[in-house]
Amino acid sequence: MSIHGELPELAAAVLQPGFVGTTAPDWVRRWLGTGLGGVALFARNVESPAQVAALTAQLRSENPDVIVAIDEEAGDVTRFESRHGSSRPGNLALGAVDDAELTESVARDLGRELADAGITLDYAPDADVNSNPGNPVIGVRAFGAEPQLVARHTAAFIRGLQESGVAGCAKHFPGHGDTAVDSHHDVPVIARTVDELAECELIPFRAAIAAGAQSVMTGHLLVPAYDPELPATLSPRILTGLLREELGFDGLIVTDGIEMQGVRRRYGLEGATVRAIAAGVDAICVGGDHADEQTAIRLRDAIVAAVRSGEITEERLRDAVARVRRLATWTTRTQVATGARAVADAAAGAGVAVLGSTVGFAAARRAVRVTGTADGPALPVTGVPHVVEFAPPRNIAIGSETPWGVGDPLAELLPGTTAVRFEAEDLEPLADPSAPVLAGAGERPLVLVVRDVHRHPWIERALTGVLAVRPDAIVVEMGIPVTVTGGVHIATHGATRALGRAAAEIIAGVDVPEPAPQPVAA
């Protein structure tokens, strides 16, 4: 068969589209039978591990080696536990503990859970060095702000995750940490020299490659030191010259969501896809927003047309397809060898599943840090507390569906606890934002919960006013602890379910074992 006869199948092989629903739609199953290389799962596709196992079994019935990807960072960004919040601590918390063996064990635990549900590629870990504390999209998703710390934990995470046959994916190459722009909305510029990049951003990616990372995700970032015109996802200089040739990476290169404005605004979906493949990308992640067959058709046909016109060479497309198939074969072989594939097949028919990582809850407890002033309140609290949670806008990566906070776990430990949540629109217009915050507290212990207070002036203003009246308030920072204030300050280094529980246990003074996984209907 000529290359032109094969083209639609080859073009489909490099796509990883999303879809809507908790079962495989007909169009996805049909495409898997005619070349589609993989799919990407989002929170909308996940109800329980058993349901995901049934979904992946459907996909494998059409293509046993299908790549099933998910963006599960096991932190604030969670898709597998989006309905409950992650039962693991997330990267910044693991970096705060700085025990690489702990990070590896958490990732190993995650890998087993994902593999047992039939997932084969995890778009994690985040290997960015969060050197800019004002970063609106990375923050607690990074292991920290120091390159060597991020490098050792990135490598540990990849080793642990891949033991179960779930491919790790270091992101967002060549590094999204030093930016104040979210690439979901625009193109961030990384204004560092080649030497500065080598001494910071690239160190964790070198460690990931040395640890055997099966894949790397590109960032929609303009890095003028290497390419002053094209963002990394579309740049041959960065993907082929830097990542392939200089760093020696030979695994799968996958894009961040191709519909993100960092590349789509200027080049369009089809244009960004074609340029990415031509530049050295092997797989296109799409479907966070455009989760339909028509989008897949548009991208497949654009790739076909680009090969026919010479914009993408036949050799480049075949190379990308070969890497997709090599990753798929590795995951199948490893998951069969570990027994995870058999577990996934059995779980597909189960009526009950469990959610929750005992390893993760234990790790979260190690990450929480408590500081206080000499005249600050004593812990644990005496009496039933009132909790006030300040909710800043969440970026797209974290999503809006995942619960967070300290109010709910405190209410479980101390019945009668009350909680209220404020957003910017509730407090920003007020001359005295402290008044509504204090309204329900009375003389009860007061717990103020914030996320990245240093990035949100309305929270800082409200907090200052409340602490002037109630200096005995406990402040729980569930973001990056840049601003430390309050008579007692509890830094959780993330807003996962596990970290919320760990903070609540300290406040309540309840020394209990980690909660047992809770049964849920499959």
N, C-alpha and C positions, 0 to 999 in steps of 0.2 A: 504493500500500500504506500502511496506517495505521502510526503509530509502534509500535503494539502488535505488528503483524505483523513489523516490522523488528527489534524489540527484541533477540532472541537474537543476531542477527548483529552489531548495534551493540555489545552488551555483550561479545561475544567479541573484538571489534576492539581493545579496550583492555587485553587480557590479554597478558602475556609469560610464559607458563608454562615450567617446566623439564620434562625427561623423562629417563628412564633409557635408556642404550644409546648406541652409536656409529653407529646408523642411525636414521632417523626412524620412530617407531612408527606403527602404523596409525591410532591415534586422533588423533595430531598431524596427519597428512596429511589425514585426513577433516575435521578442524576447519579446516585452512587453506583447504579448498574451500568452507567455509560461514562465513567471516568472521573467523577468528582472525588478529589483526594481527601477531603476532610470537612468538618463542620466545627463551628464555634458555639459553645453553649453560654447562655447568659442567665441572669437571675430568673428571668421569665420562664426558663425551661426547667427549673428545679423546684420540686416540692419536697422530695425526700431522697435519701440514697437508694432505696429500693425502686422508686420511680425512675431515677436516673439510670439504674442498672437495666430496667426494662426498656428504656429509651435507647440506650447504647446497644442492647441486644437486637433491637429493631434495625439499627444502622448496620451492625455487623452481619445481619442476615443478607444484606445487599452487597456488602464488601467487607470481608473478614478483617482486612487490614486498614479500615478507615481510621484516619486521625480524628480523634474526638478531643477538642481543645476546650479549655475553660480558663477564665481569668480569676484564679483563686490564689490570692496573696496570703490568705490565712491571717488577715488583719482587718483594718478598716475597709479595705477592698476585699469583699467576699461575695462569691456567687453561689457556692455550694451550701453556705449557711446563711444566705441573705435574709431568710425569713426570721431568723432568731438572733443573728449576730454571731461572729466567729467565736468558737470555743478555744481559740488559740490567741496568743498575744499580739502577733504582728511584728514587723521588722524592727521598728524603733525600740520596742520593748526588749526584743532579743539583743539588740545592740547595746542597750543600757545594762543588761546583765553581763554581756561580753563573755559568754561561755560558748565557744564554738561547738563543743560536744552537745550542749543543750539545743542549740540551733539545728544541728544535724538530726537530733532525736525528734524534734518537733516536725521537721520536714519529712523525716522517715514516716512518722505517724500519719502525716497528711498524705504522703504518697500512697501508703497502704489503703487509706480510705478512698482516695480517688480511683486507684486501680481496681479496688473491689467493686466500684460502681461502673467500671468499664471506660474510664477517662484515660487518655493516653498522652496528652500534652497539656502542661500547665503553663500559662503565660506568667511565670514567676521563676525566680525572685526579682524584685526590683533591685538593680545593681547601681542605682544612682547615688552619688555622693551629695547629700542635701546641704551644700555649703552656703546656700542662701536661705536663712530662716524664714524669709518672707515668701518663699516658694508656694504658690497657691494650689499646686496639683501633686507634688511629691510629699513633702512633710514627713509624717509618721510612716509613710510607705517605705522610706529608706532606713537602712540600718543605722545611719548616723551621718555626721558631717566630716569624719576623718577617713581618708581613702583606705588606709591599711585595715582599719576596723571593718569598713564596708566590704573590703576584699575577702577577708577571712570568713565573714559570715555568709557572703554570697557563695563562696566555694563550699562551705559546710552545708548550706541549704540545698545546693545542687546535688551534692553527694547523697544526702539523705533522701531527697525526693526521687532520684533516679534508681535507687535500689529496687523499687517495686515496678520498674518499667514505665514510670511516668516521666516523660521528657521534661527537663527543666528548660527555662527560657529566660536568659539574662536580658534585662531591659532597663532603660530605653537608650540604645546605642546611638551616639557615643557618650551620652550622659545628659540627663535632664535636671540635674540638681541645682545648677547655678542659673536659675531663671526666675523671673517674676511674672511670666506669661504662661497661661495654660494652652497647650497645643491643641486642645479640643476646640479652641476659639480663634487662635491666631498662630503665627510662626514665631516661636521664641528664638532669640539670637544668643548663642553662646560665645561671648566675646573674650575668648582666651587664646593665647598663643599655642603653637604646637607643643612647646616645652611645658607650658602650664597644663595642657590637657594630658600629657604623658605623666605628669606628676600628681594628677588628681583623678579626673574623670575616667581615664583608661585603665587605671590600676585594677578596679574590681572586674572589668571585662577580661583583662589578662588572667586574673585568678579564676574566673568562670571557665574560660577556655582550658586552662591547665587542669581544672577539676573534671573536664569531660562534658561540659554543657552540650546538650544535643541541639539547642537552638538559641538564637539571639533575636530579639525584637528591635526593630529600628525605631528611632524617635523622629518625629516631624520637627526637626530642629535645624536652624541655619547655623553652620559652624564655619565662619569665614576663613579661619586658619587653614581649613582644608578645601572648602568650596564656597566662594562668596556669593554664588548665584542659586544653587539648588539645595533644598533641605536634605538632610542625611538620607531619608527614605528614597530619594530620587537621584542620589549622587553616586556615580561610578567611582569617583575619587575616594569617597568615604567607605562605601560598601565593598568595592572590589580592591581598591588600592590600600585602604587602611585595614579594614576588618579581615579580608581574605589574605592579602599578600603580606602586609606588615605584621599583623597579629596572628596569622596562621590559622584562622578559623575555617573549618571545612564542613561544618554542620549546616542545618537549615536556618536560613534568614527569613524571618516573617515580619510583615509590617505591623505597626500599630494600626488601629482602625483606619482604613483608607478613606472613610467618609469624614474624618476629622478635618476641621477647617485649616489646620496647619498645612495640608497639601491640597485639599479639595477646593478651597476658595479660589485658588489661582488656576489649577489644572483640571478641575472636574474629576468625577469618579473614574471615568474611563481614561482620561489623560494621566492621572496620578498612577493608576494601575499599570498602564503600559510603560511609563517611565520608570516605575519601581522595578518591574521585571527586567527591563533593559539594563538598569543600573547594577543588578546583581541579586535582587530579592528572589526568593524561591516560592514564597506563599503569601497570599493576600488575605488578610483578616478584614472581613466586612460583615455588617449585619447588626451592629449595635442599634443603628437607626433604620437602615435599609435592609430589612429581613424578609425579602420576598424573592420569588423566582425571577421576576423581571430584572431585578438588580443583577442576579447571577448571570442571566442571559446577556445583559449589557456588557458586563466585564469580560465574560468568555468571548463574545463576539469582537470586543475591542482588541483582545490579545490576538485572536485569529487574524484580524485585519492588519495588525501591526507586524506580524510575521510575514504576511503576504506582501506588505509594502517594504519590508526590510528594516523597519524601525526596531524590531526585535529579531535577532538572528535565530535560525533554527537551532544552532548549537546552544545558544543561551537558554532557550525554552526547554530543550531536552535535558540540559544540565539541571535546571530547576526541578523538573519532573523527577529526575533520578534522585535528587536529595529528598523530595517529598516521600518517594517510595522507600528510600533507605531508612528514613525515620520511622515510617509506618511498620516496616519489617522488624526493626529493632524493638519497638514497643510490643508488638505481637509476640515475638520470640521471648522477650524478657517476662512478660506477664503470664505467658503459658508456663515458663520455667518456674516462676515463683508461686504459681497456683492461683494468682489473682484472677485470671480469666475464668477459671472454674468457679471461683467465688462470685464473680459478676454474673455468670450465667445462672447460678443458683439464686442469687439475690433478686434476679428479675422476676421470680415468681413468689417472692416473699410477701406476706401481708403486713408485716410490721418492720420498721427500720428504727435505728437509733441515731440520735444526733448528739455529738458532744465528745470532746477529746479530754480524757483525764490527764494526759501528758500536757496538753495545752493549758488547762486550768492551773496545774502545778507550776508551769513556766511563768504564767502571768503573775502569780504571787511573788515570784523572785524579782519581777521587774518594777514593782511599785516602790516609790521612794517617798519618805515622809520627812518634812522639815518643819520647824516651828520656832516661834519667838519665845523668849524666856517667860513672858506673861501670857502665852497662847493657851488655848483650851486644852484640857487633857483628853487623851483618847484611851479607851473608847468613850463615846458619849454616854451621858446619863439622861435618860428620858427618851422620848420618841421624837426624831428629828423632822424638820421641814426642809425639803430639797428644792432648790431653784436651779433649773438648767437653762443655760444661755445657748441657743441654737443658731450658729452662723450658717450661711448658705453652704450647701455641700457641693463639691465639684462633681462633674459627671462620672469620673472614675469610681468614686465611692458610691454614688447613687443615692436615691432618696428612700428606698424601701427598707433599709436595714435599721433595726432599732439600736439605740445606744443610750448610755446614761448610767446613773447611779440610783435614781429613784426607785426603779422596779426591784433591783436586787436588795436594796435596803428595806423595802416594804416586806419582802419575803423574810428577812432576818429579824426585823423589828416591826411587827404588825402595828398598824396605826400611823406609820410614816406617811406623810403627804408630800406631793410633788407637783410642781408647776413648771411649765416651759415657756420661755419668751424668745421671740425672734426680733430682728432689728426693727421691723415695722411697729412692734409693740412698744418699744422703749426709746428709739432714736429721736422721735419728735418731742419727747417730754422734757420739760425744764428740769424736773427732778425724777430721773428714772428709778431712783432708789425706793420711792414710795410704793409702787405696785409690787416691787420685789419683796419688800418687807411686810406686805399686807397680811400674808397668811402665816407669818412666823411666830408672832407673839414673843414669849420668852423661851420658846423651845430651841434646842440646838439647831443651828442653821448651817446647811451645806450648800455651797455655791459651786456649780459644775460648769466648766468652760472648756472650749476647744480653741487653742491658738489665740489666746487673748491678745497677744502682741500684734496680731494682724487685723484686729477688729476694734476700732476706736469706740464704737457704741458699747461693746462689752466692757472695755477698760473703764469707760466713764461710769457705767452702772455699778461696776465692782467697787470703784473708788468711793462712790457715794454710800453704798451699803456698808462697806467696811468702816467708814467713818462713824456710823451708828452702831454697828455690830462688829467690833474688832475681834470678837470671839468666834466669828464665823470660820468654818472650815472650807478652804478652797480646793477643789479637785480639778486639776488641769489634765484633760484627756487628749491634748494635742502635744505640741513641742513646748516644754517648760522653759520658755525664754523669760517670761515675767513671773517672778516668784513673789507672791503676796499673801496676806492673811496670817492670822495667828497660828494656824496649822495649814500647811500646803502639802497636798498629796499629788504627786506626779505619777500618772499611770503609763505615759508614753504611748497612748493610743486609746481608741474608744470601742474596743471589741467587747463582746459579752463577757469574756473571761476576765478582762481587765476591770470592767465595771463591777463584777462580782468580787474581785480581789480588793478593790477599794472599799466596797460595802462591808466586807468582813473586818477590815481594819477599823472602820468607823463604829461598827456595831460591837466589836470585840468578841466576835463569835469565831472560835477556833474549830472549824469543821473541815472534814475532808472535802475534796472536790466533789461537786454534785454528780450523782450518777447520771449517765446518759438517759434522756427521757424518751420513752416510746412515743412514736407518732404514727398516725395512719399512713400507710404507703400510698 
